Amino acid sequence: MLVFVCGMTTSSFGQKKIISQAKELVKKGKDLTKAEQLMTNLLKDSANRGNEKIWTVLMDAVVKQYEQGNEKLYLKQKYDTASHFNTVKQMFEIAESIDSLDQKPDEKGKIHLKYREKNSELLNRCRPNLFNGGAYFVRKQKYKEAYNFFESYIDCAQQPMLSQYNYSETDSRMPEAAYWAVYCGYKQKDPKATLRHTYLALKDTAHYVYMLQYLAETYLIEQDTARYADVLKEGFKKYPKFMYFFPRLIEYHSARGELDEAMTIVDEALKADSTNEVFLATKSTLLLNTGKYDECIILSDTLIAHNDSMAVAWLNAGLSYFNKAVDIDKNTRLTKKQKRSVIDNYKKAMPYLQRYRQFAPDDSDRWSLPLYTIYLNLNMGKEFDEIDKLIRKNKR
């Protein structure tokens, strides 16, 4: 027993000596990182984590570093920006630990808050730097670090020691901080982090359209098809000209064979912008896919007249003429008029598909077989041989 007590006394004495040494360093304002490290080392022992003196000396060491950083900033001297912001975040983490100890009742069950008022006033003044730190790390594309800063900024609203400031009601930057937290989660491809502050972030009207985009991408990663579609629909309804929602919504309906719904989307888009080439080209493709070949040809020719480098318009018109010929040729017995119509449509399809081939030589899956059929039916031996060799080569 005597040996045990002596051991405790020696350990306690050594601890007090280390705390005293750190306090002296803080008082002098020198070797503050050493003072911080001395206290951090003591806290590695779980038995010391309930010692208020260690935490308060650690807080003083970090606050002093923050103040010195501010002084360098004021004097326009060189300083480590990232380290300065990390010091701010560290102050909040230490203060929260102190506040947790501060809330413990004494032997009589009473709570005496010795540090809350001082620390809460300090943190309230420093809190904007949590937002600024997040913005700094976003610019550096360090999204994990940035997320942690915005998370801390938002979390302040839930901290008992800061409850008097009622940030949820008084801080107009909370939705913006939530937006940037969502953005950082999205950039990390972390669905959980992306979705955590969604409700608050959607109150940030300045970034609402981007929020919907990040949500759609996240639901797609999560394979939540229903929510993915809902967000696309909302985004298109509110921002029909924003070119994220439209093509994905068309793709969503087309993949399910819901071409009528896709056409409705196109018509709504054209109400918002009747001259948009993307919208018009998409309608051309849908007309082709729904068998409305004559309408497709008219629209495609209109697009070509305005922009003769629009490859998809050449393709759609060519395939429309080609499909018309194939549909007629399916009949077992053709009249002379029908035969002429088949040949006529093949002839009309040919220059469109040849032009498309020039635009997209690598997209042979779309033009090779139609041109093969056309050359065969028009008795174009030289052209037929060339494309026959090409198709055989591609099959190898």
KATA-V908380 format. One record per residue. N is the residue number from 1. RES is the residue in one letter. OMEGA is omega in degrees with one decimal (none if undefined). Layout:
<<N	RES	OMEGA> <N	RES	OMEGA>>
This chain:
<<1	M	-179.5> <2	L	178.4> <3	V	-179.4> <4	F	179.9> <5	V	178.7> <6	C	177.9> <7	G	178.4> <8	M	-178.1> <9	T	179.0> <10	T	179.0> <11	S	179.7> <12	S	179.2> <13	F	179.6> <14	G	178.8> <15	Q	179.8> <16	K	-179.9> <17	K	179.9> <18	I	178.7> <19	I	179.8> <20	S	178.4> <21	Q	179.7> <22	A	178.7> <23	K	-179.8> <24	E	177.7> <25	L	178.4> <26	V	-179.4> <27	K	-179.7> <28	K	-178.9> <29	G	-179.6> <30	K	179.7> <31	D	-177.4> <32	L	178.0> <33	T	176.6> <34	K	177.9> <35	A	178.0> <36	E	-177.9> <37	Q	178.1> <38	L	-179.4> <39	M	178.7> <40	T	178.7> <41	N	177.9> <42	L	-177.1> <43	L	175.4> <44	K	175.2> <45	D	-176.3> <46	S	179.8> <47	A	-177.8> <48	N	-172.1> <49	R	175.5> <50	G	-178.8> <51	N	-176.7> <52	E	-177.1> <53	K	-179.6> <54	I	-179.0> <55	W	-177.0> <56	T	175.9> <57	V	176.1> <58	L	178.7> <59	M	-179.5> <60	D	-179.9> <61	A	-178.7> <62	V	177.8> <63	V	179.4> <64	K	177.1> <65	Q	178.5> <66	Y	-179.2> <67	E	178.4> <68	Q	175.8> <69	G	177.3> <70	N	179.2> <71	E	177.2> <72	K	178.4> <73	L	-180.0> <74	Y	-178.5> <75	L	179.4> <76	K	176.0> <77	Q	179.3> <78	K	175.4> <79	Y	-177.4> <80	D	-175.7> <81	T	-178.9> <82	A	179.0> <83	S	-179.8> <84	H	179.1> <85	F	178.1> <86	N	176.8> <87	T	177.9> <88	V	-179.3> <89	K	179.2> <90	Q	177.8> <91	M	-179.7> <92	F	-178.6> <93	E	179.6> <94	I	-179.1> <95	A	177.9> <96	E	177.4> <97	S	177.9> <98	I	-178.3> <99	D	177.2> <100	S	176.5> <101	L	-177.7> <102	D	-176.5> <103	Q	-179.3> <104	K	-179.0> <105	P	177.2> <106	D	-176.8> <107	E	-179.4> <108	K	178.3> <109	G	-179.7> <110	K	-179.9> <111	I	178.1> <112	H	-177.8> <113	L	-176.0> <114	K	-171.5> <115	Y	-170.4> <116	R	-174.9> <117	E	-178.9> <118	K	-177.5> <119	N	-179.2> <120	S	177.9> <121	E	179.7> <122	L	-177.3> <123	L	178.4> <124	N	178.2> <125	R	-175.6> <126	C	-171.7> <127	R	178.2> <128	P	179.9> <129	N	171.1> <130	L	177.3> <131	F	-179.2> <132	N	177.7> <133	G	176.7> <134	G	179.6> <135	A	179.1> <136	Y	-177.8> <137	F	172.8> <138	V	178.7> <139	R	178.1> <140	K	-178.5> <141	Q	174.3> <142	K	-167.3> <143	Y	178.0> <144	K	178.1> <145	E	-179.7> <146	A	179.5> <147	Y	-177.9> <148	N	178.1> <149	F	179.5> <150	F	176.6> <151	E	178.8> <152	S	179.4> <153	Y	-179.7> <154	I	-176.6> <155	D	179.0> <156	C	-179.3> <157	A	-178.1> <158	Q	-176.6> <159	Q	-179.6> <160	P	-175.8> <161	M	179.8> <162	L	-174.9> <163	S	-178.1> <164	Q	-177.4> <165	Y	173.5> <166	N	-174.8> <167	Y	-178.3> <168	S	-177.9> <169	E	-171.2> <170	T	-175.3> <171	D	-177.4> <172	S	-178.5> <173	R	-178.7> <174	M	178.8> <175	P	179.5> <176	E	177.0> <177	A	178.6> <178	A	177.7> <179	Y	-178.1> <180	W	174.6> <181	A	176.7> <182	V	179.9> <183	Y	-179.2> <184	C	175.6> <185	G	178.6> <186	Y	-179.5> <187	K	177.1> <188	Q	-175.6> <189	K	-179.0> <190	D	-176.7> <191	P	-178.7> <192	K	179.1> <193	A	-179.3> <194	T	-173.2> <195	L	-171.5> <196	R	-175.9> <197	H	-176.4> <198	T	-175.5> <199	Y	-179.7> <200	L	-177.5> <201	A	179.8> <202	L	175.2> <203	K	178.2> <204	D	-173.2> <205	T	-178.1> <206	A	-177.3> <207	H	-172.1> <208	Y	-177.1> <209	V	179.2> <210	Y	175.5> <211	M	179.6> <212	L	178.2> <213	Q	-179.1> <214	Y	178.6> <215	L	179.6> <216	A	179.9> <217	E	-178.7> <218	T	178.1> <219	Y	177.8> <220	L	176.4> <221	I	-178.9> <222	E	-177.5> <223	Q	175.6> <224	D	-172.3> <225	T	-177.2> <226	A	179.8> <227	R	176.3> <228	Y	-179.6> <229	A	-179.8> <230	D	-179.8> <231	V	177.4> <232	L	-179.7> <233	K	178.5> <234	E	-179.9> <235	G	179.7> <236	F	-179.4> <237	K	-176.7> <238	K	-175.5> <239	Y	-175.6> <240	P	-178.5> <241	K	178.7> <242	F	-165.8> <243	M	170.3> <244	Y	-170.9> <245	F	-173.6> <246	F	-175.9> <247	P	-179.3> <248	R	177.1> <249	L	175.5> <250	I	179.5> <251	E	-179.6> <252	Y	-178.6> <253	H	-178.2> <254	S	-179.8> <255	A	179.4> <256	R	-179.9> <257	G	-178.2> <258	E	-173.6> <259	L	176.7> <260	D	177.2> <261	E	178.6> <262	A	178.9> <263	M	176.5> <264	T	177.8> <265	I	-179.8> <266	V	-178.9> <267	D	176.4> <268	E	179.3> <269	A	-179.1> <270	L	173.6> <271	K	179.5> <272	A	-179.0> <273	D	-172.5> <274	S	-176.9> <275	T	-177.7> <276	N	-175.2> <277	E	178.2> <278	V	179.4> <279	F	-177.8> <280	L	178.9> <281	A	178.2> <282	T	177.6> <283	K	177.2> <284	S	179.9> <285	T	179.5> <286	L	176.6> <287	L	176.4> <288	L	-175.6> <289	N	178.1> <290	T	175.1> <291	G	177.7> <292	K	-168.5> <293	Y	-178.3> <294	D	177.4> <295	E	179.2> <296	C	-179.4> <297	I	179.8> <298	I	-178.6> <299	L	-179.8> <300	S	177.8> <301	D	177.3> <302	T	179.2> <303	L	179.9> <304	I	179.3> <305	A	179.7> <306	H	-178.1> <307	N	-173.8> <308	D	176.0> <309	S	178.7> <310	M	-172.8> <311	A	-175.4> <312	V	179.2> <313	A	176.8> <314	W	-179.8> <315	L	-175.6> <316	N	177.6> <317	A	-180.0> <318	G	179.5> <319	L	177.3> <320	S	176.7> <321	Y	-179.4> <322	F	-178.5> <323	N	176.6> <324	K	179.2> <325	A	-178.4> <326	V	-179.8> <327	D	178.9> <328	I	-175.3> <329	D	179.0> <330	K	179.7> <331	N	-177.1> <332	T	179.2> <333	R	-178.5> <334	L	172.7> <335	T	178.2> <336	K	-179.8> <337	K	179.9> <338	Q	178.2> <339	K	178.2> <340	R	179.6> <341	S	177.9> <342	V	-179.0> <343	I	-179.0> <344	D	-179.5> <345	N	176.0> <346	Y	179.1> <347	K	-179.5> <348	K	-178.9> <349	A	-170.4> <350	M	-176.3> <351	P	178.0> <352	Y	-177.5> <353	L	175.8> <354	Q	178.0> <355	R	178.2> <356	Y	178.0> <357	R	178.9> <358	Q	179.2> <359	F	-173.1> <360	A	-177.6> <361	P	-179.2> <362	D	-178.6> <363	D	-173.6> <364	S	178.6> <365	D	-177.6> <366	R	-173.4> <367	W	-172.0> <368	S	-178.1> <369	L	175.3> <370	P	179.6> <371	L	175.9> <372	Y	-179.2> <373	T	-179.1> <374	I	-178.7> <375	Y	179.1> <376	L	-177.0> <377	N	-179.7> <378	L	177.9> <379	N	179.7> <380	M	-171.5> <381	G	-177.0> <382	K	-179.4> <383	E	179.7> <384	F	-179.3> <385	D	-178.7> <386	E	-176.6> <387	I	175.2> <388	D	177.7> <389	K	-179.6> <390	L	-179.1> <391	I	178.4> <392	R	-179.4> <393	K	-178.0> <394	N	180.0> <395	K	-176.8> <396	R	none>>
